Amino acid sequence: MAATVVNALSASHWAGHKPAGYKGQDLDKALKAYEPLAGKTITIPSNLIPSAPKAKVGEVDTCISKLKHAVTELEKGKVLLSQIATALKAVQSAALKASTDLNKLSKGKDVDESEYKNAAISASSIAGIAADRLGDYL
């Protein structure tokens, strides 16, 4: 028996769970915004921060130059991490809203209650996964 890996933080996955009658688009938009950032990482080389220099002007100057470069590289990485965190927060918020909306709509007339409740559970699961991933970036 083979296992199937599913990326729950994708618009296509959500589309497979979203009821046809549900008009909310916030989660779709949030997932589409997150998708290009998914899986991106930064690598911080172990030698990025130089070791302490000897007490010589030239070595101190070289160390300062390397430290300035290191700060620039770390700031670039922080920008990407912040973008990913912001996108995950948007997914989490939109998924929680979708879950709440779908639970309310499941009580309406002319709707398949189980379809809407299952979609609400799926949206809630997406929110939880986004929250878990967010912990990797904050």
C-alpha positions as CSV (number, residue, x, y, z in Angstrom):
1,M,0.0,0.0,0.0
2,A,1.5,3.4,-1.0
3,A,1.2,6.5,1.0
4,T,0.2,9.8,-0.7
5,V,1.7,13.1,0.5
6,V,-0.7,16.0,0.4
7,N,0.2,19.6,0.7
8,A,-2.7,21.0,2.6
9,L,-1.4,24.6,2.3
10,S,-2.3,24.8,-1.4
11,A,-5.2,26.4,-3.2
12,S,-5.7,23.2,-5.2
13,H,-6.1,21.1,-2.0
14,W,-8.6,23.6,-0.5
15,A,-10.5,23.7,-3.8
16,G,-11.0,19.9,-3.4
17,H,-12.7,20.5,0.0
18,K,-14.6,23.7,-0.6
19,P,-18.3,23.4,-1.3
20,A,-19.4,24.6,-4.7
21,G,-21.9,27.0,-3.0
22,Y,-19.4,28.6,-0.8
23,K,-18.5,32.0,-2.2
24,G,-15.7,33.1,0.2
25,Q,-12.4,33.7,-1.6
26,D,-10.2,34.9,1.3
27,L,-8.6,31.5,1.9
28,D,-8.1,30.8,-1.8
29,K,-6.3,34.1,-2.1
30,A,-4.2,33.6,1.0
31,L,-3.1,30.2,-0.1
32,K,-2.2,31.4,-3.6
33,A,-0.1,34.2,-2.0
34,Y,1.7,31.7,0.2
35,E,2.4,29.0,-2.5
36,P,5.4,30.8,-4.1
37,L,7.0,31.2,-0.7
38,A,6.4,27.6,0.4
39,G,9.5,25.6,0.8
40,K,11.9,28.6,0.6
41,T,14.5,28.7,3.2
42,I,17.6,30.7,4.0
43,T,20.9,29.2,4.8
44,I,23.2,30.8,7.2
45,P,26.8,29.6,6.7
46,S,28.6,28.7,9.9
47,N,31.5,31.0,8.8
48,L,29.3,34.1,8.1
49,I,30.3,35.7,11.4
50,P,34.0,36.1,11.6
51,S,36.0,35.1,14.6
52,A,37.5,37.7,16.9
53,P,40.4,39.5,15.4
54,K,43.8,40.0,16.9
55,A,44.3,43.5,18.3
56,K,45.8,44.9,15.1
57,V,44.3,47.8,13.1
58,G,44.2,45.8,9.8
59,E,42.6,42.8,11.3
60,V,40.0,44.8,13.2
61,D,39.2,46.7,9.9
62,T,38.9,43.3,8.0
63,C,36.6,42.0,10.8
64,I,34.4,45.1,10.7
65,S,34.1,44.7,6.9
66,K,33.1,41.0,7.3
67,L,30.6,41.9,10.0
68,K,28.9,44.5,7.9
69,H,28.6,42.0,5.1
70,A,27.2,39.4,7.6
71,V,24.6,41.9,8.8
72,T,23.5,42.7,5.2
73,E,23.1,39.0,4.4
74,L,21.2,38.4,7.6
75,E,18.9,41.3,6.8
76,K,18.2,39.8,3.4
77,G,17.3,36.5,5.0
78,K,15.1,38.2,7.5
79,V,13.1,39.8,4.7
80,L,12.3,36.4,3.3
81,L,11.4,34.9,6.7
82,S,9.1,37.9,7.4
83,Q,7.3,37.4,4.0
84,I,6.7,33.7,4.8
85,A,5.5,34.5,8.3
86,T,3.1,37.2,7.0
87,A,1.7,34.8,4.4
88,L,1.2,32.0,6.9
89,K,-0.6,34.4,9.3
90,A,-2.9,35.4,6.4
91,V,-3.6,31.7,5.6
92,Q,-4.3,31.0,9.3
93,S,-6.7,33.9,9.7
94,A,-8.5,33.2,6.4
95,A,-8.8,29.5,7.2
96,L,-10.3,30.3,10.7
97,K,-12.8,32.7,9.1
98,A,-13.7,30.1,6.4
99,S,-14.2,27.5,9.1
100,T,-16.5,29.8,11.1
101,D,-18.4,30.8,8.0
102,L,-18.9,27.2,6.8
103,N,-20.1,26.0,10.2
104,K,-22.7,28.8,10.1
105,L,-23.7,28.0,6.5
106,S,-24.1,24.3,7.3
107,K,-27.2,25.1,9.3
108,G,-28.8,26.9,6.3
109,K,-31.6,25.6,4.0
110,D,-30.9,23.8,0.8
111,V,-27.3,22.9,1.7
112,D,-25.6,19.6,2.4
113,E,-24.8,20.0,6.1
114,S,-22.1,17.3,6.1
115,E,-20.4,18.8,3.1
116,Y,-20.2,22.2,4.7
117,K,-19.1,20.7,8.1
118,N,-16.4,18.6,6.5
119,A,-15.2,21.7,4.6
120,A,-15.2,23.6,7.9
121,I,-13.1,20.9,9.5
122,S,-10.7,21.0,6.5
123,A,-10.4,24.8,6.8
124,S,-9.7,24.5,10.5
125,S,-7.0,21.9,9.8
126,I,-5.4,24.3,7.3
127,A,-5.4,26.9,10.0
128,G,-3.7,24.5,12.4
129,I,-1.0,23.5,9.9
130,A,-0.3,27.2,9.1
131,A,0.0,27.9,12.8
132,D,2.4,25.0,13.2
133,R,4.5,26.2,10.2
134,L,4.5,29.7,11.5
135,G,6.3,28.5,14.6
136,D,9.2,27.6,12.3
137,Y,9.6,31.3,11.2
138,L,9.0,33.3,14.3
